[in-house]
Amino acid sequence: MDFKGQVAIVTGGARGIGKSIAEALATKGVNPVIADIGLEQAGETSAGIERLGVKSMAVSLDVSKAEEVIRVFDDILKEFGRIDILVNNAGITRDSLIMRMKEEDWDAVISVNLKSVFLCSREAIKVMTKQRYGRIINIASVVAFMGNPGQANYSASKAGIVGLTKTIAKEYASRGITANAVAPGFITTAMTDKLPDNVKEEMKKAIPLGRFGMPEDVANAVVFLASPQASYITGQIMHVNGGMYM
Ligand code: NAI
């Protein structure tokens, strides 16, 4: 799999799973743009990636803000001339039981996790349809399929991504654009570090492979779906969860 010279945008690529995805794409010769709300960390990640011998750029972006998305995608296009791969990875959690969930926590999670996929895909698709080539990979979650107490907003946002992914796949298949989602299980990152140890131990018991996933486990799946070799796969959900949901 070599797709040297292609341009990828990875949202939320400054750390965690997004960083691992950007690094894995870079090892295949792809030039990754790190679009993240945390510009400083995005800059460090991008600088590290350039040491792998590809071109990279860090941009400050709040994926939930339409005007920002439009402006930043335009800037990226001016700088790189094309957009081959979009990885909609940025995501947040604001957990609580439904009875206690604040409306602003519902809205924030839906905006950052789901509305963002619409906003970023809309801009990327404008470019990809002209190129007659594109790969969109959305990061969903196992909780979209299983539900999870305390994560009504999060699981709804991730289930929304599944329907949106299939719709993008159907609308733009004829233009050479594929859209797929990767649904990770429990992956060791800053997002999951904050869970109490007893909860983590309980969760591990439900994973047939007996371990939590690493960001690289997700990145490997994304790289495959982003590659030219995955050209006959669209509208699919790839589960990366150690078997905890099958
Ligand atoms: P993380 O919290 O380590 O990293 C998320 C990144 O997104 C950060 O760099 C953050 O600055 C950025 N971000 C947050 N809000 C943003 C916004 N409004 N605009 C732009 N960037 C923003 O999280 P992690 O674990 O790496 O998660 C990445 C994706 O994988 C998320 O969509 C998450 O829901 C999903 N996921 C993670 C799982 C896990 O177990 N860690 C499991 C299933 C899905």
Residues whose N, C-alpha, C, O or C-beta is under 5 A from the ligand:
A	BS01	NAI	G12 G13 A14 R15 G16 I17 G18 A35 D36 I37 G38 L61 D62 V63 S64 N89 A90 G91 V112 I139 A140 S141 V142 P184 G185 F186 I187 T189 A190 M191 T192
